[in-house]
Amino acid sequence: MPAALSAPRHTAICGTRRVLQNCAMSLKLFRHTGFHSVLTPGETRVALHPGWAITGASLWIGFACNVWVWRALVGGSENLGRSLVAGAVVAGIVGFVLSLFGWRRTLKPMATLLFLVAALLAGGTWVQDLSFQAAVEGKRLGLLLPPWASFFRWQLPTLLVLLGLLPMIWIWNAQLRRLGGPVQLRSNILGMVLAACVAAGALSLLGRLPA
């Protein structure tokens, strides 16, 4: 009698183990494929789409780091239009580069590099009091870099912190939404196309504006 009762019990235990093993395997596969991060409601609500991060970084570099826009706004200069259009050109170029490197492992390092370069160029333009026309006629990126002596004054370090360090902290603390490979590729291509159109249109408009 006990032997007869133990057989169904053994069968039930084995069935329960199989169910638990299948659930564990399904959960493991679910995590490794990355679908859990896409479908988790909390992450979907909080995480930032990579496209918005690229847009924000491009606008920051194109306009917030544009010293000529500051001067035109403060001084009421007639070069405000040219400065804004030039900022759109820069924003489009930055958006293209960031979209090209818009993958999860490369977006933040590339954005960090661009923030640093933009902050240095903005600081160099400010401390050397370079005009937009002088920078265009110089045609050398090194002309905008700050001299070494300016690193020991308060203006340049302050600009580097405000224009470079703060956005770096933001981009590294931002939780970016994890997209699947094909979805991320389509997003990157779309971002590159849109950014190229913005840069080309702004560059064409810049050539038509009076100096």
N, C-alpha and C positions, 0 to 999 in steps of 0.2 A: 504493500500500500504506500509507504513512504516513497519508494522508488517511482511508483506511478505518478505521485504528486510532484516529484522533483523535476520530471521531464518537462512538463509545461512551464514550470517556473524557470528552468534553464533556457527554454526557448524564448520566453518573454524578456529575460535579461539580455540575451544575444540580440534580440530585435531592438531593444532600447539602445544598446551600444552602437548598432549600425546607424540608427537614426541620429544619435549624437555625433558620430563620426561624419556622417553626411552633412549635418548642419555646420560642423567645424570647417569642413572642406569648402562648403559654399561661402561661409563667412570669410575665409582666407582668400578665396578667389575674388570675392567682392572687394576686398581691401586692396589686393595687388593690382587689379585693373583700374583703380582710381575712381570707380563709380560712387564709392561711399562719400567722397568729398564733393562730388557734383550734386548728389541727391540729399545731402545733409541740410535740413532747413536752416540751421544756424549759420553755417558757412555760406550758404547761398545768399542770405540776407546781409551778412557782414562783409564778405570778401569783395574786393574791387576787381572789376573786369580789367584785364591787361590793356585793353584799348583806351579806357578812361585814364589809366595811369600814364600811358604814352601821350595822350592829349594834354593832360595836366603838365607833364614835364616839358613838352614842346612849347606850350604857351608860356611857361615860366622862363625858359631860356630865350624865347623869341621876344618877349615883351618886358618881363620883370628884370632881366639882365641887359636890357637895351638902354644904355646910358643916354643916348640921343633922344629917346622918348621922354625921359625924366626932364632933360634940359628944355625940350620944346614945350612941355606942359608947364614948367615953372616959369620960363621966360617968355612964353607966348610966341615962340619962334614960328616962322612960316615953314620950317622944315619938319613940322609935325607929321604931315602927310607922308613924306618920304621916309621918315623914321618908322612910322607904323607899317608901311608897306615893306620896308627892309626887315622889320621884325617878323612879318608874315613869311617872307622868304626863308629866314632862319628857322622859324617854327616848322615850316614845311620840310626843310632839309633834316632837321632833328627828328621830326616824326617819321620820315622815311628810314633813317638809320635805326631808330628804336624799334620800328616795325620789323625791320630786317632781323634784328636781334631780339625779337619779342618773345622768345621762348622763356620758359620759367627759370632756367638756370643762367641765362645770359642777359635778361632785361635789366635787372638791378645793377649788375656790374657796369654795363654800358651806360645806363643812366647816370651812375656815379661819376664815370669818366667825363661825360658831357657836362654835368653840373660843375665839375672842377674846372674844365676848360672855359666854360661860359663865365664863371665867376672871375677867373684870372683875366680874361679879355675885358670884362666889364670894369674890373679894378684898374687895369692898365689904361683903359680909355679915360676913366675918371681922373686918375692922379696926373696923367699927362695932358689933360684938357684937350683931347683930340676932337676935332670937329668931324662931322659925317663926311664932308667933302674931302678933308685931308686923308681920312682913312680910305676912301674910295680911290683917290688919286695915288695913294701909296702902294696899293695892290699887294701888300705884304702882311701876312697874318702876324709876323713877329713884331710889326710896328705897334700892335695893340697890347703886347705883353708888358707888364709893369717892370720898371727897372728894379734892380736888387735893393737899392737904397729905400725904396718905398715900402718894403716889407717891415721896416723898423719904425714906420709912422702908424698912427692909429687908424687912418682912413682905409688903407688897403686891408689890414686884418679884419676890420669891421665889415667891409664889403664881402670878404671871403666867407665870413661866418654867416652873414645874412643871405647872400646869394648862392653860396655853395654848400655850406655845412648843414643848414636847416633843411633844404630839400633832400639832401642825402639821408638825413635822419628820417624824414618822412617816407621816402621810397623804401628804405630798409624795414621800417616798421609797418608798412602797408601789407595787408593780407591780400594777395592776388588770387583770384579764382583759378582753380586748376581746370584747364580745358583739355579735352581729348586731342590726340595728334591731328586728325583731319580738321577738327574745328579750329584749333590753334593756327594751323597752316592757312586756312581760309581767312581768319581774322588778320593774320600778318600780311597776306597779299592784299586784302582790302585796305588795310592801313597804309601800305606802301603806295598803292594807286592813288588814294585820296591825298596823301601827303605830297606826292609828286605833282598832282594837279594844283594844289595850293601853292607850292613853291614856283611852278612854272607860270601860273597866272599872276602871282605877285611880282615875279621877276619881269614879266612882260609889261605890267603896269608901271613898275619902277623905271623902266627905260623910257616911258612916255611922259613922266612927270618932269616939270622944269627943275633945273638944278638950283 
